[in-house]
Structure formats: structure tokens, C-alpha cells
Amino acid sequence: MIDALLPLGLLIVVCKIFEGLFNHFGLNSIVAYTITGTLLGPVLNIVEPTPELQTFLGIGIFVFFFLVGLDEIDIPSFVATIRGRFFVAATVSVLISLIVSLVFTSNLFNISFALNLNFTEALALAGILSLSSLGLVAKVFADKGHFKQPIGLEIFTTVIIAELIALLVVGFSISEIGAQTYDLSFYSVLLLLIQMTSFAVVAWFISARLLPHAIVFLQKVLNVPELSFGLLIGGLFLMVVGAEYLHLHGSIGALLFGTALSSMPRQVHEDVLPGLRSAAEGLFVPLFFASAGLHLDLSFATLPIATIVALAVFPSLGKFVGAVIGTYMARLDNPFAQATGLMAKGVAEIALLLVLFENGVIGKDVFSLFVLMMFGYIVLMPQAIDLAITGAKKTHRAKLPTAIPVSYARRAMQDITVNHVMDSTRVYPNTALSAEDFINNWLVPNQRDYLVVDRGEVVGVVSLPRLQAMSSRLRANLRLSTILRTDLPQAQPDEPIEDVLKRMTDHSLSVIPVTDGDTGVFLGSVTSENVLELAVLMDEIAEELQNRGENTAETQNPI
């Protein structure tokens, strides 16, 4: 026990010191953690990856993937954009990148300098090389102020989709590797898909529907300090065990657990997650990436030069070319800047590479080579993304998504509530109106759903695509009262806009009525277009307010 505590203590202390030093020079903390492991491990031989140490450090990988699911995976926004141009751009980008990477990682083409892994192993590695990092994009946008620009919203939306597609590929492949079913027969693939889907449904139900309510209820009844932390960390470990029993990798269980909890309202997030996040960022995540550094050395230099060059150049080139082609096919403006955003990667990739290394898929030489490549991405891509967006935003013609991604609102619109966006002046159609009259007189550009109001009360919503699918003769004989959707969610004026956006996405609506929380009186409405307009105009509004303040100061204090 004592022998394990000494290296743990050294790793924690040096990790945090290096984090401070690296942050002073604008470098990512993950690089600091990994270099700490390399320094104390292969360089100085002070710390060795003993079984006792690895058991403790292994917890870090589950906590890290829990945080990835919590902060980066946005299932509702992914589903909402499936039929849009951003889905096309992301899908084409990932597919081309996967194909190019498979050429140099698999044994399909019998290339002498390729890694010649079997297909399942090669697909897992190709998926990692095709991954885009939403966390890195979000950090760049927050640091450089790109969140509130149209091109920032477009890149963010595309990266959400690309990251999820690549993670699905990697998760499927790693689960196949863990189950040791390399034949990829129809039966084995179908069985694994059923297992993953079943586990995801159960994890979502427990995490999103039961656990938050249980935490709030038990906290009121028992009033135990750090109850939420105990339930969350215990729930995380149980999800990991459940995933392993179903022959899924434990990291997939942790990822799904975090993804399910990401749908909780902001207030619940703020009440129950700080303890776990503090433990993760202060202890588990630094130790996990330090453990990756314990395996990092110069053994990659023993690989053939052709292999090193091929692995360092062609997968990255294929990813960029795929991103450019995808954005061109989706007809997005400034494809070079969009593609540069999709090249963000580094942090989650190191974690997944460590999973492949510990499962014996790749050796220390290949692991070290790709980790060094990820360091390059982490260090260079923030500046590249910033330069690309700065150069493109002056000529950019916005083609915004139809709805704001919830994860975008969580980061870019933290202080925005419903009353900042609510339209309280709009006139609404009533139920006596015919569908044809509604089509001819009530349509608003870029709006799909419309509230129907009778005598000041919301009675339902009518969907434009449904009406347009009907013939003109049929619409003329239909009253809106006969085609209303009445199962409407509601919003209150003081709610965070991210919670309301999630509610709209869950119900497949682009409009939501706003009512007084005490009296139930109808106050107005919020549409997806209202939120989009605010998101892309926030910089202009702030600049205008600043100019007004300066002008007022000059008027009051003339020189």
C-alpha cells in the first residue's frame, strides 16, 4: 500500500505544478499531465506502472470518459440535424478520413509499410484518427470570442456531429475487440448492436429519469454531506461493471452514463456535479493522463521511416481533405475555415489510444508516435483555428443550423434566460382559421411550427410541413382545430435558455409557449429563430452598448 502511495503522491504534485507552468505559456494541461508521467517514468525511472498503481489510475479513464459524455456528446442536437447540411458535412468528412486511415492501419491492401492490423483493430485506430474534439473547439472559441459569431456556430454544430459519428465507430470497434469477436459476421455485429442499444436505453433511463430525482429526494430526506458525489461516483462504477458484463468496454459505459446525465437541467447540474467534477479535474484526470505518459518513449524511432511518414502524414491529410470535401458538398461558406475546425483533436484521442494499448492492439512504439502527434494537434490547432476563423469571418455568408445545439447554448449563452428572447408582441392564429388561410396569410420566414391561441390561451401547435403535404382543396376544408398538436411543453420567463432549447428538441418543436410560473397566464413565445438571431447578434449588441456607453461618457465629460 505504502509503495503505491509514493508514486501517486509524486504524480499528483508534479502534475499540478506542471499544469500551472504550462498554462502560463498557454499550453494545454493534458500535455502537462502526460509529460509528468514521461518525466517521472521512462526518463527518471522514479515511477513504474505497477499493477497496484494501474488499478487506481485505471479509474481515471472511466471518470474522463464520463466527463466527455457529460460535456461534449449532444444526442438531441445530433438527432435534430440528421437531415441538414451540417450532418452531410460531418458524415462525409468522417467517412473519407476513415477510408484513408484504414489504408495505412489495416491489412486490407497488403501495403508493406502499413501497420497491418486486422479489420476491427484497424477500424478502432482509424476512428480515433478521424475523431474531432469538441472540447478543444469550445476552448478556442471561449478564449478567442468566436462563440458569438455565425461561423463559430456552424463549426461547433458540425464538430458535434463528427465527434459523435467517430465515437460510435470507435466504441463499436473497441467493444468487438473486448469481446474478441474479430470475424465481424452478421450475427456478431447484430448481437453487439443489440447489446449496445439495450445498455444505452437502460443507462439513459436510470441516469436521466431516476438518478437526478433520487438525488434531490434523498438529499431532502437524509441531508447527507456530499450525497450526490457518492451516488454519482458509485453509479459510474456500476455502469462500468454493467458494460463489462455485456462485453462492452467499461469506458463505453462511462461515456453513456455521462451522455445521459448531460440532459439534466442546469440547476440540477450545478447542485449535484461540482463534487465529482472537482475530484475528476483535481485527481483522476491528471493521474490518468500521467499514466499515459508512463508508457511514452522513443520506441517509435524503431519503426520503418516509411511507416512513420505514412502514419504521420496521410491520415491527417485524409482528414483535412475529407473535411474540405464534406463542407463543399454541404455548400457551407468558407470550407477551408470549416475544415480547420474539424481538425481539432488531441485529448480524447490520447485516452482512446491508451485503451488500445492496454488491450494489446497497438504496441508502445505506435502508441508513442500517435501521442506525440496528438501533442502537435493540441499545441498547433488552437492557433490555426483562430487564424482560419479570423480570416473568414469578414467575408462569411452565414448558413446557420435550424436550431441552436444545446451544448452550444450551455457554453455561449450561460446568462441568457427566456425573458431575454421571448416575443411578447406577436399575434397568433386561432382555431377557427382554415389551414389554407393560415398558409396564405400567417407564415413567417424560417419558422416551422406555429402556436394557435384562443382567447389568450394556447390550445396547440400546428406544423407547417404537415400542412404543406396536404392538397390545397383539403386545406381549404380543414380548420386548425382539427390538426393541432396539443402535447406542448411550456417555459417560464426566468428559466435558462439551454433548458428550454433541450425541451424543444426533445419534443421536436421549433416554438414553445412562455407562461407565468404562478398564474399560468400566457406571456409570449420563444422560437428557434429567436434564439439563433440572439446568438449571432450578441457581439453586435455588446459592441453597440459599449459604443453608447462611451458616447454617454463623452457627453457628460466633454474635453
N, C-alpha and C positions, 0 to 999 in steps of 0.2 A: 504493500500500500504506500509506504513512505517513498519507495523508489519511483512510483508513478507520480507522486505529488510534486517532486522536484522539477521534472521536465514540464509539467503542467504550469507550475508557477512561473518558471522562466519564460515559457511561450506566451503566457498572458501578459506579463510585464513588458517584455520586449515588443510584442505586437502593438500594445497601446502606445509605447514610446515611439516606435517607428511610424505608427499611424499619424501621430502629431507632426513628426518631422516631414513625412511625405505630403501631408495636407498643406504644410507651409509652402511647399513648392508646387501645389496644385495637382498632385498625383493621387490616384485612387487608393483608398485604404486597402482594397483587396490585394493590390500589388505589395503593399507594406506587410500584410499578414503572410503572404506566400514567401516573400524574401526572408522574413523572420524564420520560417521553417527551414529554408535552404541554408541560412547562416548558422543556425543552431544545430542543424542536422548534418548534411553532407560536407559543409565547409569546416566547421569546428568540431564535429563529432561529439557534441555535448548531449544531444537528444537523439534517441533512436526510436523508430516506430515499433515499440514492443506491443504484444497482444493486449496488456492492461491499458496502455495508453491509447491504442487504436479503438478499444471499446468505448472509451469516453469521447474520443474525437469523432467516432462514427455518429454520435448523437448530433453533432454539428451539421451533418449533411441533411438529416431529416428536418432540423429546425430551419436550415437555409431554404430548402425546397418548400417548406410551409410558408415562408415569407415571400418566395417567388409567386406562389399561388395567391397569396393574400394581396400583394401589391401590383402584380403585373398581368395576371390572367383575367380577362374580362369577357366571360362567356356571353352575357346578354348583348354586348356591343358586337361581338363576333357574329352571333345569330342575326342581329339586325342588319348587318352589312353583307350578308351572304350573296345577295343578288345585285350588289352595287359594283361600281368601277374599282373601289379600293380592294375588294375581295379578288377581283381579276388580277390587279397589280401584284398583290401579295402572293397569290397562288402560283402565278407564272414565275415569279422570282424564286420561290422555294423549289418548284419543280425543276427548273433549269439548273439551279445550284446543286440539287440532289443528284441529277444525272451526271454533271461534270465531276462532282466529288466521288461518285461511285466508280467512275473510270479509273481513278487513282487509288482507291481504297479496296476494291473488290478483286476477285479472281475471275470476273466475267470475261475480261478481254485479254487475259494472259499477257499483260504488259510486264516486262522483266523488272522494271524499277517500281512497280506498284506494290502496295502492302499485301495484296493477295489474301485478304480476309474472306471468310465465307460471306454469303449474301447478307445474312441477318446482322452479323457483326459490322460489315461494311456499311449497311444501311444506318445503323446506330451512329457510326462515326460521321457518315455523310450528313445525317440530320443535325448533328452538333455543329458541323462546319457551315450548315445552311441557316443556322439559328440567327435571329436578330434580337437584340437586347432592348426591351422597353425601358428597363431601369436606367441604362446608360443614356438613352434618348431623353428620358424625363429629367435626368440630372443636367444634361446640357441645356435643355430648354429652360429649366428653372434658373440656372446660373447666368444664361445669356439673354433671358427675357423673350424667348421665341414661343412660349406657350400661347401668347395672346395675338399671334399672327396667323393668317389663314393658312400659309404653307406649313406652319408648325402643327396645326390641327390635322392637315392632310397627312403629313408624315407620321404623326402619332397614331392615327387611325390605321394606316397601312401596316405599321410595325406591330400593332396589337394582333392583327390577323396573321401576319407572317410568323410571329413568335409562337402563336398557338398551334398553327399547322405543323411547324417544325418540331415542337414539343410532343405533339401527338405521334409523329413518326418515331422520334427518339424513345418515347415511353413505350410504344408498341414493340420496338426492336429490343430494348433492354428487358422487357418482360419475357420476350421469346428466348433471350439469352439465359435469363434466370431460370426459365422452365426447361432449358436445354432441349428445345424442340426446333432444330435447325432445318427440318425438311420443308417448312412452310407449305405444308399440304393444306388443301381447302378446309379440312376438318380442324386442323390445329389452329389455323388463323381464325376460323369461325368461333372455336371454343374460347380462344383468348379474347376476342372481341366481346363475346357474351360475358366473360368474367370481368373485363374492364368496365363494361357498361353497367353491369349489376353492382359492382363495387362503387362506381361513381354515383349511381342513384341512391344507394344506401348511405354513402358518405354525405351526399348533399342533404338528404332528409334529416339525418342525425345532426349535421353541423349547422345547417341553415334554419331548420324548423324546430328542433328540440333543444340543442345546446344553448343558444342565446337566451331563450325563455327560462331554461333550467338555471342558468347562471343568475339571472335577475331575481328569480323566485327564491333560490337558495340563499342569495345574499341578503334578501329582506328577512327571511325566516331565521337563518343561522347567524348572520353577521360575523362571519369568519374572516380575519385578515387574509388578503391575497387569495381568496377563494377562486376567483376567476383564473388566476395564474395556475393554480393546482389543477383545476378542471381542464384547462386548455392543454397544458403540457401532458397530463395523463391521457386526455383524448387523442392527442397527437401520437403518443406511443401506441395506443390501442389501434389506431388507424394503420400505423406502420405494420404492426403484427398482423392485422387483418389482411392487408395487401400481400404480405409474405405467404400467408396460408393459402391465398388464391393464386400463388405462383406469379404474383406481380412483384416488382421491386419495391422495397419499402419507401424509397423516395417518391414513387408514383402515388402511394397512399398519402404521404405528407403533402405533396403538391395538390392533390384533390381536396384534402382537408382544408388547406389554405384557400383554395379557389372557392369552396362552398362558403367559408366564413367571410369572404370578401364582399358578399352580398348583404351583410348586416348593415343597418342604418348607421350613420356616422356617430350618433350619440352612444350607441352600443359599442362601436369600435373604441371610442375614447374611454369608455368605462371599463372594458374588460381586457383590452390588449396591451396597455402600456407595460405591465409587469413582464409578460412574455417577450415583448419586443426589446425591453431593456436587457433581459437575460441573454437574448439571442445576439444583440449587437455588442454587448459587453463581454460575452464569454464564448458562446457556442460557435458563432460565425467566425470570429478571429481564430479560434482553435482549429476549426475545420479547414480553413484555407492555409493555416500554418502546417497542417498535416499534409496538404498537397505539396507544400514546399519541401517537406522531408523526403519526398521521392524525386525532387527535381535535381538533375545533374547534367553533366556534359556528355552523357552517353549517346545522345543523338548524333554526335560527331562521328560515331562509328557507322552510321547509315551511309549507303552509297550517295555520292554527290547528286546523282540524277534523281534519287528518291527525295532528298531534302529539297531540291529546287522544285520538283514537281508538286510536292505536298505544300510547300510554302507559297507557290505562285498560282497554280491552276485552280484549286478550289476557291481561292479569294477572287481570282479573275472571273471565274464562272458565276460566283455570287453577284458580283457587280454587274456583269453583262446581263444576267438574268433579271436583276432589279431594273436596269435600264429598259430592257425589252418589255417587262411587265408594265412599267409606267407608261411606255409608248402605247402598248396595246390598250391600256385603260384610258388613254387620251388625257393624262394628267399633265398639267403645265410644268415646265422646268424639270424634265425627267432626270437630269444629272443630280440636282439637289435632292430629289425624292429618292434616287438610288443611293446616294451618300448616306441618307438617314437609315436606309435598310441595312447598311454595312455596320451599324453599331453592334458590337458584340464584345465578349470577353469574360464576364463574371460568371454567369450560369454555365457557360461553356467549360470553364475550369472545373466546376463542380461535377459536370457530367463526364468529363474526361477522367476524373478521379474514379467515378463509378465504373467506367470501362476498364481502367487499370486494375482496380481491386477485383474485378470479375475475370481478369486474365485475358481480356480481349486484345488489349494493346500492351506492349512492353514499356519499360521505363524510358527507352530511347524515343519512341514515338510520343509517349506522354510528355516528356520534357520538351520536345520540338514544338508540339502544339500549344503547350502552356506558354512558352516564350512568344509564340505567335499571338496568343491572346493578350499578353502584356503589351505587344505592339498596338493591337486594336484599342486597348484601354487607354493607352497614352496618346495615341495619334488621332483617333476618330473624333473625340470632342472638338478639337480644333478644326478638323476637316468638315464636320457637320456645321459648325458655326460659320465657317467661311462660305460654304455652299449656300446656306440659307441667307446669309447677309447679302451675297451677290445676286441671289434670285428674287428676293422679296420686292425689289423696286419694279420689276417687270412682270411679277407673278399675276396671273389671272386665276382667281380662286375657283375651284370646283369642289365645294365643301361636301362632306357626307350629309346624308339626310337627317342625321341625329348626332348629337354630341356623345361620344363614348363616356360611360360613367367614370372610368378610371381617369379620363382627361379632366372631367369636372372636379374630381376629387383633388387633383393637383393644381389646376389653373383657376378654379372658381371656389376656393375654400370659404371665402367670406360672403359669397352670394347666396341670398335667400330668395324664396318665392316672390316676396313683395318687390324685389328689385326687377323682376322680369314680368310680373303679372300685367296683363292687359285688362283694365277695368272699364274701358270706354267702348268696347266692341259691341255691335248689335248682332243678335243671334236669330236664326230662323226658328219658326215654331212648327209644331206637329201637323198643322192644317195645310202646310205648303206641299204642293206636289213635287215629286222628285225631278220632273222636267223643269219646273220653275226654279227649283233650287240650283240645278245645273246651269241654267241660263243667267241667274242673277246674283248668286251668292258665293261663287268660287273666288278664292284668294290664291295668288301665285305661291307655289312651293308648299301648299298645305294639303294633307291627305285626309285628315279626319276633322269633323266639324261638330261642335256641341249644338244640341237642339234644346231650346229653353221655352217653357210655357209659364207665363205669369211669374217670372222671376225665379223659377226653379228649374234645374237641369233635369231633363227627362231621359236623356240618352245621347248617343253619338251616332253620326252617320258617316260611312266610309265612302270616299269618292271612287276608288277603284271598283267597288261593288256596284255603284250606280252606273259607271261608265260601261260595265259589262252588260247592262240591260239595253234593250232597244228603246228608241225614243217613244214609240207608242206605249210600251209598257210603263215607262217612267211617267208619262202623262196621266196615267190612271192610278198611280201609286201615291199615297200620302206618306210623308216622312214617318208618321206614327207607326206604319206597318213594317218598316225596315230598320228600326232603331236597335242599336246595341245598348242594353241598359245596365250591364255589369261594369260600372265605371269606378275606378279608384278616385280618390279625392286628395287634394293637397291643402295645407294650411299656410297662411302668409309667412310665418316665421320658420318654416322648415328649410333645411339646407337644400339647395337646388340639386345636388347629386342624388339625394334620396328620392326626390320626385322624378328625376330622369330614370332612375332604376325602376320605379313603379310604372312609368310609362312604357319602358322597354319590356318589362315582364308581361304587360297586358297588350303589347303590340299596338300601342296608341301613339299618335303624334300630338295629342292635345289632352289636357287634364283640367277639370274644373277646380277652382280655388274657393273654399268655403271657410267661414268663420269657425274656429275650433269650438267655441262655446255655444253659439246660437245656430250654427248650421246654415246661416244665410249665404247665398251665392254672391261672391265678390268679383269674380272675373275668371280668366283662364290663362294658362301657360301653354304655348306650343313649342315644338322642337325648333321651329324657325325663330321664335323669340330668343331662345337660348343661344342659338347659333349666331344671331345678329349681335347679341351682347358679347359673346366670346371673342368675335373678331373685331369688335369696336372698342374693347376695353382699353387698349393702348391709346386710341384716338381720344376717348373720353378723358383718360387720365392726363393726356397732353393738353387738352383743351382746358381742363380745370386748373392745371398748373399755369397755363398762359393767363387765364383770368385772374388767378391769384397774384401773378407778377404785375399785371396791368393795374390791379387794385392797389397794390403796394406803391407803384409809381405815382398813381393819382393822389394817394394820401400823403406821400412823401416826395414831392417834386424837387428836383435838383435845382 
